[in-house]
Amino acid sequence: MKIALVGATGTIGQRILEEALSRGHQVTAILRDPSRVTKQNENLKVVTGDVSNVDSLASAAADHDIVISAFGPAHGQEEKLVQAAQALVDAAKKSGVSRLLTVGGAGSLEVAPGVQLIDTPQFPAEWKGIALAHRDALEVYRSSGLDWTNLSPAALIQPGEKTGQYRTEENRLVTDAEGNSRISAEDYAVAMLDEAERPRFSRKRFTVGY
């Protein structure tokens, strides 16, 4: 599979890149500064592209089977996430790539019927901006007309062990027997590539956790 990957240098993006290459896929990493990727692999190509520029994204994504975006804005620039979502949709259409997988957020997942995680008292105030941006970006994908999938992480995602194991839900936060919601960035990447290879959630959001 030929994958165009946006955001390949972030915590999650790096793991998605590693997982995709380990499975033998051809990956084109699209970056404003290609020098940030120093990894050498015969199946990896690094090109210049800007998530805020539809033309550059479309040019870089052309002739690929799928676009995967792990783009995450800097703190205080959350509005760029929604702008990037629209640019990704427009670029995918312009390049002729009909399938788009994106990294989502956990804040809009339900913890009870009609109650989203972001609405609970314990949700950290400093994360509300990005959670709301992810929720708005999800609406961009839903109205895109593309074959899209948005993968929300568990409430806690951080670098850790790759087990290859995870559980899925569509719109409800995944928790374990103790009520904890967590996933390693490595297993999140496994779930992303599993979905890329064997689609189960076409035109849907889903989430993963242990």
C-alpha positions in Angstrom: 0.0 0.0 0.0 1.2 3.5 -0.8 0.6 5.8 2.2 0.9 9.5 2.3 1.6 10.4 6.0 1.1 13.9 7.4 2.6 14.6 10.9 5.3 11.9 10.8 7.5 13.5 13.4 5.1 13.8 16.3 4.8 11.3 19.1 1.9 9.4 17.4 3.1 10.1 13.9 6.5 8.5 14.5 4.9 5.3 15.7 2.5 5.2 12.7 5.5 5.7 10.4 7.4 2.9 12.1 4.4 0.5 12.1 3.7 1.2 8.4 7.3 0.5 7.4 7.5 -2.6 9.5 4.6 -4.0 7.5 6.3 -3.3 4.2 4.2 -0.4 3.1 5.6 2.4 0.9 5.3 5.7 2.9 5.7 9.3 1.8 6.2 11.5 4.8 4.9 15.0 4.0 6.6 17.7 6.1 7.2 21.5 5.9 10.8 20.7 6.9 11.9 17.3 5.4 15.2 17.4 7.3 13.3 16.5 10.4 13.1 12.9 9.2 16.5 11.3 9.3 15.3 7.7 9.2 16.6 5.7 6.2 14.4 3.0 4.6 14.0 1.9 1.1 10.2 2.2 1.4 10.3 5.8 2.8 10.2 9.0 0.8 10.2 12.4 2.5 8.7 15.3 0.6 7.9 19.0 1.3 4.3 19.8 2.0 2.3 22.1 4.3 -0.9 20.9 6.0 -2.3 24.4 5.6 -1.7 24.5 1.8 -4.1 22.4 -0.2 -2.0 22.5 -3.4 1.2 21.3 -1.8 -0.7 18.5 0.1 -2.5 17.4 -3.1 0.7 17.3 -5.1 2.4 15.2 -2.4 -0.5 12.8 -2.0 -1.2 12.2 -5.6 -0.8 8.5 -6.7 -1.2 7.2 -3.1 -3.8 4.7 -1.9 -4.5 6.5 1.3 -3.7 9.6 3.3 -3.1 9.2 7.1 -2.8 12.4 9.1 -1.3 12.6 12.6 -1.2 16.4 12.5 -1.4 18.1 15.9 -1.2 21.8 16.4 1.0 23.6 18.9 -0.6 24.6 22.2 -2.6 27.8 21.8 -3.1 27.2 18.1 -5.9 24.7 18.3 -7.9 26.5 15.6 -5.3 25.2 13.1 -6.6 21.7 13.6 -10.0 22.4 12.0 -8.3 24.4 9.2 -6.0 21.4 8.6 -9.0 19.0 8.5 -10.6 21.0 5.7 -7.2 21.2 3.9 -6.8 17.5 4.1 -10.3 16.9 2.8 -9.8 19.3 -0.1 -6.3 17.9 -0.9 -7.5 14.3 -0.9 -10.2 15.2 -3.4 -7.9 17.2 -5.6 -5.3 14.4 -5.6 -7.9 11.7 -6.3 -7.2 9.9 -3.1 -10.6 8.8 -1.7 -9.5 7.3 1.6 -8.5 9.5 4.6 -7.5 8.2 8.1 -6.9 10.8 10.8 -5.9 11.0 14.4 -8.7 12.2 16.6 -9.3 13.2 20.2 -10.8 11.5 23.2 -12.8 14.5 24.5 -15.9 13.9 22.5 -16.2 10.2 23.3 -19.2 9.3 25.5 -18.7 8.1 29.1 -22.5 7.7 29.6 -25.4 8.1 27.2 -25.4 11.7 26.0 -22.4 12.7 28.2 -19.0 13.3 26.6 -15.7 13.1 28.4 -15.1 16.8 27.9 -18.3 17.5 29.9 -17.2 15.7 33.0 -15.9 17.6 36.0 -12.6 15.9 36.0 -11.7 16.8 32.4 -8.6 19.0 32.6 -9.3 22.6 31.6 -6.0 23.0 29.7 -7.1 20.2 27.3 -10.5 21.6 26.5 -9.3 23.8 23.6 -7.8 20.9 21.7 -10.7 18.6 22.6 -13.2 21.0 21.1 -11.0 21.4 18.0 -10.9 17.7 17.5 -14.7 17.6 17.9 -15.1 20.3 15.2 -12.6 18.5 12.9 -14.7 15.3 13.2 -17.6 17.2 11.8 -15.5 18.3 8.8 -14.7 14.6 8.0 -18.3 13.6 8.5 -19.5 16.0 5.8 -16.5 15.4 3.5 -18.0 12.7 1.2 -14.7 10.8 1.4 -14.1 7.3 2.7 -12.8 8.7 6.0 -12.0 7.2 9.4 -11.2 9.1 12.5 -9.4 7.2 15.3 -9.7 8.6 18.8 -7.2 7.4 21.4 -8.0 6.4 25.0 -8.1 9.2 27.6 -4.4 8.5 28.2 -2.0 7.9 25.3 1.7 7.9 25.8 4.8 6.0 24.5 5.0 2.5 25.9 5.0 -1.2 25.0 3.7 -2.6 21.7 1.5 -5.5 22.6 -0.6 -5.7 19.4 -3.7 -6.0 21.7 -6.5 -3.4 22.0 -10.3 -3.2 22.3 -12.5 -1.0 20.1 -15.7 1.1 20.5 -17.2 3.6 18.1 -18.2 6.5 20.2 -17.8 5.3 23.8 -14.6 5.7 25.8 -12.8 2.3 26.3 -12.0 1.6 29.9 -10.6 -1.4 31.7 -12.0 -3.2 34.8 -10.7 -0.5 37.1 -12.2 2.3 35.0 -8.9 3.4 33.5 -8.7 4.5 29.9 -5.3 4.1 28.3 -3.4 3.0 25.2 0.3 3.1 24.3 1.2 5.2 21.2 2.6 2.0 19.8 -0.6 0.0 20.0 -2.6 3.0 18.8 -0.4 2.9 15.7 -1.1 -0.9 15.3 -4.8 -0.1 15.4 -4.4 2.6 12.8 -2.5 0.4 10.4 -5.0 -2.5 11.0 -7.8 -0.2 9.9 -5.8 0.9 6.9 -5.2 -2.7 5.8 -8.6 -4.1 6.8 -11.3 -1.4 7.0 -13.9 -1.9 9.6 -14.9 1.7 10.4 -15.4 3.3 7.0 -17.0 6.7 7.3 -17.0 6.4 11.1 -15.0 7.4 14.2 -13.8 4.7 16.4 -11.6 4.5 19.5 -9.1 2.0 21.1 -8.0 1.2 24.6 -7.0 -1.7 26.8 
